[in-house]
Amino acid sequence: MTITHSPSLRLKRICVAVSLACVLAPSVVAPAAAQTITSSGLYYRMGGGSPISAAPHRSALSMQLGAGVRANYSCGKFDIGLSWSDLMNSIQNLGATITGAVQAGISALPLYFLQRAQPGLYQLFQNFSQKADLLVSASLKTCEEMESMIKNGQDPYEEYIALAKGDAWKVKANAGGSVVNAKLDINKNESGQRAGLPWVFGTRAGGAGTPPIQPIRDLAVAGYNVTINKAANSLATANYGSSSLASTRLVQAFKTPEDLARWSSEVLGDQKIYMCTQGSDCPSPTITSTATGLAPKFERELDEVLPTMRNMGFSTSSSHADLAKVSAPGMAVSPQLMDAVRKLPTDVRSVAINRLAQEVAVYKTIDKALIARNALISGMSLPEATGAAPVRSEVQTKIDRLTQYINDMMF
């Protein structure tokens, strides 16, 4: 049987070890070079001087990646007559030219009269008609394949671009009109990619003149807002630290949605996704920021906890503000614990303070990671994210990675 221990249980054991060592420690302070047996016992009962290894590097790197999706519509809403008429009135699209006079001649005669009076012209008309039928059929097939694949939850072409094309087909189908012109607009003019996607903040994103799609950042902000019963598009910079929500676990860890978004993006990495590739108004290529993991966050928490913990350990008293600063959510550092730390020999006291501060930093880091994971799951449940298969896949992969980060730090 494999036995695992939570951070709170591990922190409790450290506190018990410190208190026990205080009782067993000799009254005379031994020099550091001649550590007593009791001091060594405390060191090993705490599990050494550090609960985790240090981060390889604290910073993140942004890289430029040169980069060159929705259901509930019906291809049957296209006006097939208009599509065919547009083709016959724009014969140049079929590789031939007919003058206005010839077109007028065709329209003035019933087809059976035309066949008898002008056999050559009738045959030419039939050839163009057949080509028009084939183009309309091919365009409808494109629409129908897109519709079928999207409804089956598949990516019809390529991730976000495919999603944008699918949404454009939905809009075009609902509006009616020519299916051939719709295909030309979507494939050649990138109408879907330029329009972007309906996104979690109630506007479009990822197109020309729109904000980028940032899967982790956006779902973290939206998830934060819906967790505190706000609209998903509520202000990302709103500070809830002094509001009625200040006592909630989420707000205690992250005062604003932007704080959570920045923390999540740094830990997991993120993308700024734009889908269009044509025109001067198309934004710069997609930017990807690499993930740093939880280790730099642990070191940042340690930098905040250790100086205060050290000051209290070598002073005669502890203020409530200092105790609160070095406490972790659900695991308070009490005055009695700090009194026990002060009674330790000086060399052992330094080890105990460092290890206790690191355990608190681990606890705080994991608590924030769990909060971030819950917020991302909440954001992923929003309709716009649910309807975007690439977003679901990307964010779920990052959530799984965050879970692995948590397990690696805890065990």
C-alpha positions as CSV (number, residue, x, y, z in Angstrom):
1,M,0.0,0.0,0.0
2,T,1.3,3.5,-0.9
3,I,0.7,6.1,1.8
4,T,0.6,9.8,0.7
5,H,0.6,12.8,2.9
6,S,-1.1,16.1,2.4
7,P,0.8,19.4,2.9
8,S,-1.2,20.2,6.0
9,L,-0.3,16.9,7.6
10,R,3.3,17.4,6.7
11,L,3.3,20.9,8.1
12,K,1.7,19.7,11.3
13,R,4.5,17.1,11.7
14,I,7.1,19.8,11.3
15,C,5.4,21.9,14.0
16,V,5.2,18.9,16.3
17,A,8.9,18.1,15.7
18,V,9.9,21.7,16.5
19,S,7.9,21.7,19.7
20,L,9.3,18.3,20.8
21,A,12.8,19.3,20.0
22,C,12.3,22.4,22.2
23,V,11.5,20.1,25.2
24,L,14.5,17.8,24.5
25,A,17.1,20.5,23.6
26,P,19.8,21.2,26.2
27,S,19.8,24.6,28.0
28,V,23.4,25.4,26.8
29,V,23.6,26.4,23.1
30,A,26.1,24.1,21.3
31,P,28.3,25.6,18.6
32,A,27.3,24.8,15.0
33,A,30.3,22.7,14.4
34,A,29.4,20.4,17.3
35,Q,25.8,19.7,16.7
36,T,24.1,17.6,19.4
37,I,22.4,14.3,18.8
38,T,19.1,15.9,19.6
39,S,19.7,18.6,17.0
40,S,20.4,15.9,14.4
41,G,17.3,14.1,15.3
42,L,15.2,17.2,14.8
43,Y,16.8,17.8,11.4
44,Y,16.0,14.3,10.2
45,R,12.5,14.3,11.7
46,M,11.8,17.5,9.7
47,G,13.0,15.6,6.6
48,G,16.0,17.7,5.9
49,G,16.4,21.4,5.2
50,S,14.2,21.8,2.2
51,P,10.9,20.1,1.1
52,I,11.5,20.5,-2.7
53,S,14.3,21.3,-5.1
54,A,14.9,24.8,-6.4
55,A,13.6,26.1,-9.7
56,P,16.0,25.9,-12.6
57,H,15.1,29.4,-13.6
58,R,12.6,32.0,-12.5
59,S,11.7,33.7,-15.8
60,A,9.6,32.8,-18.8
61,L,10.4,33.1,-22.5
62,S,8.1,34.4,-25.2
63,M,8.6,33.0,-28.7
64,Q,7.1,34.2,-32.0
65,L,5.3,31.4,-33.9
66,G,4.3,32.4,-37.4
67,A,0.8,31.1,-38.0
68,G,-0.2,31.4,-41.5
69,V,-14.9,26.9,-35.2
70,R,-19.4,25.9,-34.3
71,A,-22.7,24.0,-34.9
72,N,-26.5,24.7,-35.0
73,Y,-27.0,25.7,-38.6
74,S,-28.3,24.1,-41.8
75,C,-26.8,24.2,-45.3
76,G,-30.4,23.9,-46.6
77,K,-31.0,27.6,-46.0
78,F,-28.9,28.6,-49.0
79,D,-30.8,29.9,-52.0
80,I,-29.8,27.4,-54.7
81,G,-31.6,29.3,-57.4
82,L,-29.7,32.5,-56.5
83,S,-26.5,30.5,-56.4
84,W,-27.1,29.1,-59.9
85,S,-28.3,32.5,-61.2
86,D,-25.1,34.2,-59.9
87,L,-23.0,31.7,-61.8
88,M,-24.9,32.0,-65.0
89,N,-24.7,35.8,-64.8
90,S,-21.0,35.6,-64.1
91,I,-19.9,33.2,-66.8
92,Q,-16.3,34.4,-66.5
93,N,-16.1,32.3,-63.3
94,L,-16.6,29.2,-65.5
95,G,-13.7,30.0,-67.9
96,A,-15.8,31.5,-70.8
97,T,-17.4,34.7,-71.9
98,I,-20.9,35.4,-73.2
99,T,-22.0,38.9,-74.3
100,G,-25.1,40.6,-73.0
101,A,-26.8,40.1,-76.4
102,V,-26.4,36.3,-76.3
103,Q,-27.6,36.2,-72.7
104,A,-30.6,38.2,-73.7
105,G,-31.2,35.8,-76.6
106,I,-31.2,32.9,-74.3
107,S,-33.6,34.5,-71.8
108,A,-36.0,35.5,-74.6
109,L,-36.6,32.0,-75.9
110,P,-38.0,28.9,-74.3
111,L,-35.3,26.2,-74.2
112,Y,-37.0,23.9,-76.8
113,F,-37.2,26.8,-79.2
114,L,-33.6,27.7,-78.6
115,Q,-32.6,24.1,-79.3
116,R,-34.2,24.2,-82.7
117,A,-33.2,27.7,-83.7
118,Q,-29.7,27.9,-82.3
119,P,-28.3,24.3,-81.7
120,G,-24.8,25.5,-81.0
121,L,-25.9,28.2,-78.6
122,Y,-28.2,25.8,-76.9
123,Q,-25.3,23.3,-76.4
124,L,-23.1,26.0,-75.0
125,F,-25.8,27.0,-72.6
126,Q,-26.2,23.4,-71.5
127,N,-22.5,23.1,-70.9
128,F,-22.4,26.2,-68.7
129,S,-25.5,25.0,-66.9
130,Q,-23.9,21.7,-66.1
131,K,-20.7,23.5,-64.8
132,A,-22.9,25.7,-62.6
133,D,-24.7,22.7,-61.2
134,L,-21.3,21.1,-60.4
135,L,-20.0,24.2,-58.6
136,V,-23.2,24.6,-56.6
137,S,-23.0,20.9,-55.6
138,A,-19.4,21.1,-54.6
139,S,-20.0,24.2,-52.5
140,L,-22.9,22.6,-50.8
141,K,-20.8,19.6,-50.1
142,T,-18.2,21.7,-48.5
143,C,-20.9,23.3,-46.3
144,E,-22.5,19.9,-45.5
145,E,-19.2,18.3,-44.7
146,M,-18.3,21.1,-42.3
147,E,-21.7,20.9,-40.7
148,S,-21.4,17.1,-40.2
149,M,-17.9,17.1,-38.9
150,I,-18.6,20.0,-36.4
151,K,-21.7,18.3,-35.2
152,N,-19.7,15.1,-34.6
153,G,-17.2,17.1,-32.5
154,Q,-14.4,16.8,-34.9
155,D,-12.0,19.4,-36.2
156,P,-12.9,19.8,-39.9
157,Y,-9.7,21.4,-41.0
158,E,-7.1,22.8,-38.6
159,E,-7.9,23.8,-35.0
160,Y,-8.9,27.4,-34.6
161,I,-9.0,28.3,-38.3
162,A,-11.4,25.4,-38.9
163,L,-13.5,26.6,-36.0
164,A,-13.6,30.1,-37.5
165,K,-14.6,28.7,-40.9
166,G,-17.3,26.6,-39.3
167,D,-18.8,29.7,-37.5
168,A,-18.6,31.6,-40.8
169,W,-20.5,28.8,-42.6
170,K,-23.2,29.0,-39.9
171,V,-23.6,32.8,-40.4
172,K,-23.7,32.5,-44.2
173,A,-26.2,29.6,-44.0
174,N,-28.5,31.5,-41.7
175,A,-28.4,34.6,-44.0
176,G,-29.2,32.6,-47.1
177,G,-27.7,33.8,-50.4
178,S,-25.3,32.2,-52.8
179,V,-23.5,29.1,-51.5
180,V,-20.7,29.6,-54.1
181,N,-20.1,33.2,-53.1
182,A,-20.1,32.0,-49.5
183,K,-17.4,29.5,-50.2
184,L,-15.3,32.1,-52.0
185,D,-15.7,34.6,-49.2
186,I,-14.8,32.0,-46.5
187,N,-11.9,30.3,-48.3
188,K,-10.3,33.1,-50.3
189,N,-11.3,36.2,-48.4
190,E,-10.9,34.6,-45.0
191,S,-14.2,36.1,-43.8
192,G,-14.5,33.7,-40.9
193,Q,-10.9,34.1,-39.8
194,R,-11.2,37.9,-40.0
195,A,-14.4,37.9,-38.0
196,G,-12.9,35.8,-35.2
197,L,-14.9,33.6,-32.9
198,P,-17.7,34.3,-30.4
199,W,-15.8,34.3,-27.1
200,V,-16.4,34.0,-23.4
201,F,-16.5,37.8,-22.8
202,G,-19.5,38.3,-25.1
203,T,-17.6,39.6,-28.1
204,R,-15.5,38.1,-30.9
205,A,-11.8,37.3,-30.5
206,G,-9.0,36.1,-32.7
207,G,-9.9,38.1,-35.8
208,A,-8.9,41.4,-37.4
209,G,-9.8,44.3,-35.1
210,T,-10.6,42.0,-32.2
211,P,-8.7,41.0,-29.1
212,P,-6.7,37.7,-29.4
213,I,-7.9,34.4,-28.1
214,Q,-5.8,33.6,-25.0
215,P,-7.1,30.3,-23.7
216,I,-5.5,30.2,-20.3
217,R,-5.7,33.9,-19.5
218,D,-9.3,34.3,-20.8
219,L,-10.7,31.3,-19.1
220,A,-9.0,32.2,-15.9
221,V,-10.6,35.6,-15.9
222,A,-14.0,34.3,-16.9
223,G,-13.7,31.4,-14.4
224,Y,-12.8,33.8,-11.6
225,N,-15.8,36.0,-12.3
226,V,-18.3,33.3,-12.5
227,T,-16.9,31.7,-9.3
228,I,-17.8,34.8,-7.4
229,N,-21.2,35.1,-9.1
230,K,-20.2,37.9,-11.5
231,A,-20.7,38.0,-15.2
232,A,-18.0,36.3,-17.2
233,N,-17.1,39.6,-18.9
234,S,-16.8,41.6,-15.6
235,L,-13.7,43.9,-15.4
236,A,-10.5,41.8,-15.1
237,T,-8.8,44.5,-13.0
238,A,-11.6,44.8,-10.4
239,N,-10.0,44.5,-7.0
240,Y,-12.2,42.5,-4.5
241,G,-9.6,42.6,-1.7
242,S,-11.6,45.2,0.3
243,S,-15.1,44.1,-0.8
244,S,-17.6,41.7,0.9
245,L,-15.8,38.9,-1.0
246,A,-12.5,39.6,0.7
247,S,-12.9,36.6,3.1
248,T,-13.4,34.0,0.3
249,R,-10.6,31.7,-0.5
250,L,-10.4,32.8,-4.1
251,V,-10.0,36.5,-3.3
252,Q,-7.5,35.9,-0.5
253,A,-5.3,34.1,-3.0
254,F,-5.9,36.5,-5.9
255,K,-7.2,40.0,-5.3
256,T,-8.2,40.5,-9.0
257,P,-9.1,38.2,-11.9
258,E,-6.0,39.6,-13.7
259,D,-3.8,38.4,-10.8
260,L,-5.1,34.9,-11.3
261,A,-4.8,35.1,-15.1
262,R,-1.2,36.2,-14.9
263,W,-0.3,33.5,-12.3
264,S,-1.9,30.8,-14.4
265,S,-0.3,32.0,-17.7
266,E,3.1,32.0,-16.1
267,V,2.8,28.6,-14.6
268,L,1.1,26.9,-17.6
269,G,2.1,29.0,-20.6
270,D,-0.4,30.5,-22.9
271,Q,-1.0,31.7,-26.5
272,K,-2.2,34.9,-28.2
273,I,-4.1,33.5,-31.2
274,Y,-5.0,35.5,-34.3
275,M,-6.4,33.5,-37.2
276,C,-6.4,35.8,-40.3
277,T,-3.3,35.9,-42.5
278,Q,-4.3,38.4,-45.3
279,G,-4.4,42.2,-45.2
280,S,-2.4,44.9,-43.4
281,D,-5.0,45.0,-40.6
282,C,-4.3,41.4,-39.7
283,P,-2.5,41.3,-36.3
284,S,1.0,39.9,-35.8
285,P,1.5,36.1,-35.7
286,T,0.5,34.0,-32.7
287,I,2.7,34.5,-29.7
288,T,3.3,31.7,-27.2
289,S,4.7,32.1,-23.7
290,T,6.4,29.1,-22.3
291,A,5.4,27.4,-19.0
292,T,7.6,27.8,-15.9
293,G,5.8,25.4,-13.5
294,L,5.2,25.8,-9.8
295,A,8.9,26.0,-8.6
296,P,9.3,29.8,-9.3
297,K,6.0,30.5,-7.5
298,F,7.2,28.5,-4.5
299,E,10.4,30.5,-4.4
300,R,8.4,33.8,-4.6
301,E,6.2,32.6,-1.7
302,L,9.3,31.7,0.3
303,D,10.8,35.2,-0.3
304,E,7.7,36.6,1.3
305,V,7.5,34.2,4.2
306,L,11.1,33.6,5.3
307,P,12.2,37.1,6.3
308,T,9.2,37.6,8.6
309,M,9.6,34.1,10.0
310,R,13.3,34.7,10.7
311,N,12.6,38.0,12.4
312,M,10.0,36.4,14.7
313,G,12.3,33.4,15.4
314,F,15.1,35.6,16.7
315,S,12.9,38.2,18.5
316,T,11.2,38.0,21.8
317,S,7.6,38.3,20.6
318,S,5.3,38.0,17.5
319,S,2.6,40.4,16.3
320,H,-0.7,39.1,15.0
321,A,0.1,40.8,11.6
322,D,3.4,38.9,11.3
323,L,1.8,35.6,12.3
324,A,-0.9,36.1,9.7
325,K,1.7,36.9,7.1
326,V,3.5,33.6,7.6
327,S,0.4,31.5,8.0
328,A,-1.0,29.4,5.2
329,P,-4.8,29.1,4.4
330,G,-6.2,26.5,6.8
331,M,-2.8,26.2,8.7
332,A,-2.0,29.1,11.1
333,V,1.4,29.6,12.7
334,S,0.6,30.1,16.4
335,P,2.4,32.2,19.1
336,Q,3.1,29.0,20.9
337,L,4.9,27.5,17.9
338,M,7.1,30.5,17.6
339,D,7.8,30.4,21.3
340,A,8.9,26.8,20.9
341,V,11.2,27.8,17.9
342,R,12.8,30.5,20.0
343,K,13.8,28.0,22.7
344,L,15.8,25.9,20.3
345,P,19.6,26.2,20.1
346,T,20.7,28.9,17.6
347,D,22.0,26.6,14.9
348,V,19.0,24.3,15.1
349,R,16.7,27.3,15.2
350,S,17.9,28.5,11.8
351,V,17.2,25.0,10.3
352,A,13.8,24.9,11.9
353,I,12.9,28.4,10.7
354,N,14.0,27.7,7.2
355,R,12.2,24.4,7.0
356,L,9.0,25.8,8.5
357,A,9.0,28.8,6.1
358,Q,9.5,26.4,3.2
359,E,6.6,24.2,4.3
360,V,4.3,27.2,4.5
361,A,5.5,28.4,1.1
362,V,4.7,24.9,-0.4
363,Y,1.3,25.0,1.2
364,K,0.5,28.5,-0.2
365,T,1.7,27.5,-3.6
366,I,-0.4,24.4,-3.8
367,D,-3.4,26.2,-2.5
368,K,-3.1,28.8,-5.3
369,A,-2.6,26.0,-7.8
370,L,-5.8,24.3,-6.7
371,I,-7.7,27.6,-6.9
372,A,-6.4,28.2,-10.4
373,R,-7.3,24.7,-11.5
374,N,-10.9,25.2,-10.3
375,A,-11.2,28.5,-12.0
376,L,-10.0,27.1,-15.3
377,I,-12.5,24.3,-15.0
378,S,-15.3,26.8,-14.4
379,G,-14.2,28.9,-17.4
380,M,-14.1,25.8,-19.6
381,S,-17.7,25.1,-18.8
382,L,-18.9,28.4,-20.4
383,P,-20.9,27.9,-23.7
384,E,-18.4,29.6,-25.9
385,A,-15.5,27.5,-24.6
386,T,-17.6,24.3,-24.7
387,G,-18.3,24.9,-28.4
388,A,-14.7,25.4,-29.3
389,A,-13.0,22.0,-29.4
390,P,-9.4,23.3,-29.8
391,V,-9.9,25.5,-26.6
392,R,-11.3,22.5,-24.7
393,S,-8.4,20.3,-25.7
394,E,-5.7,23.0,-25.0
395,V,-7.0,24.0,-21.6
396,Q,-7.7,20.4,-20.5
397,T,-4.1,19.5,-21.4
398,K,-2.9,22.4,-19.2
399,I,-5.2,21.4,-16.4
400,D,-3.8,17.9,-16.4
401,R,-0.3,19.4,-16.4
402,L,-1.1,21.6,-13.4
403,T,-2.4,18.5,-11.6
404,Q,0.9,16.8,-12.3
405,Y,2.8,19.9,-11.0
406,I,0.7,19.7,-7.8
407,N,1.4,16.0,-7.3
408,D,5.1,16.5,-8.0
409,M,5.4,19.2,-5.4
410,M,3.3,17.4,-2.7
411,F,4.9,14.0,-3.0
